[in-house]
């Protein structure tokens, strides 16, 4: 029993003596800048998103007067692309949409489904210009 008490006491003493008090190091204070003093590098673009107008039409008359379904995704829909816009069009009326895109999105996946459920998919480069897309035969 005395051996256990001496062992515990010696271990406790070693732990206590191995502890060191850390000294506080003063870091130099950097004065805060006012807003007018903040400068971005030359050519820096503050915008992180953009608006794109998309116009989609159908050039075929296979299903005259019938509705086609159009869906626009931020990435491949099979890989979890986010739905950006959805609507319909005919061979007479266009699908028009204004999409607010992050500057990180460089491509759009557009799926056009005909009334007979056949699908036509396109990958379109999404820059800053408006897009006019024609689906057809």
Order of alpha helices (4+ residues) and beta strands (2+ residues): alpha-beta-beta-beta-beta-beta-beta-beta
